């Protein structure tokens, strides 16, 4: 069975909601990856709604013409 760990990413830091997971061999790579993501600058999205509007572009629907 897979383990889950509850955490929130705030200001490029992981804040654990439950106890910090013990460095278990199978889950340690996952913890390392999450920590690297938290320490990186990230995508730098200041306004998520504006970013989403910019990323979403209208495209033709399959089987329809303009």
C-alpha positions in Angstrom: 0.0 0.0 0.0 1.3 3.5 -0.9 1.8 6.0 1.8 0.6 9.6 1.5 2.0 12.7 3.1 0.1 15.9 3.6 2.1 19.1 3.0 1.4 22.6 1.6 3.9 24.5 -0.6 4.3 28.0 0.8 7.0 30.5 -0.2 9.0 27.7 -1.8 9.0 25.6 1.4 7.1 22.4 2.2 5.1 22.8 5.3 4.1 19.4 6.6 0.5 19.2 7.9 1.1 15.9 9.7 4.3 14.6 11.0 7.3 14.8 8.8 7.7 11.5 7.0 10.6 9.3 8.1 13.1 8.8 5.4 11.8 5.5 4.2 13.8 3.9 1.4 11.0 3.7 -1.2 9.6 7.2 -0.5 12.9 9.1 -0.1 13.2 9.8 -3.8 9.7 11.3 -3.8 10.6 13.5 -0.8 13.8 14.6 -2.4 12.0 15.6 -5.6 9.3 17.5 -3.7 12.0 19.3 -1.8 13.8 20.3 -5.0 10.5 21.6 -6.4 9.9 23.6 -3.3 13.4 25.1 -3.3 13.3 26.1 -7.0 11.9 29.4 -8.1 9.0 27.7 -9.7 7.2 29.0 -12.7 6.8 32.5 -11.3 3.0 32.8 -11.7 2.0 36.0 -10.0 -1.7 35.9 -11.0 -3.0 32.4 -11.6 -6.2 33.5 -13.2 -4.4 35.7 -15.8 -1.9 32.9 -16.4 -4.7 30.4 -17.1 -6.4 32.8 -19.5 -3.1 33.3 -21.4 -2.4 29.6 -21.5 -5.9 28.7 -22.7 -6.2 29.4 -26.4 -9.3 28.8 -28.5 -8.7 26.1 -31.0 -11.0 24.6 -33.6 -13.2 21.8 -32.4 -12.8 18.5 -34.2 -15.2 18.1 -37.1 -16.1 21.8 -37.3 -15.0 24.6 -39.6 -14.9 28.3 -38.9 
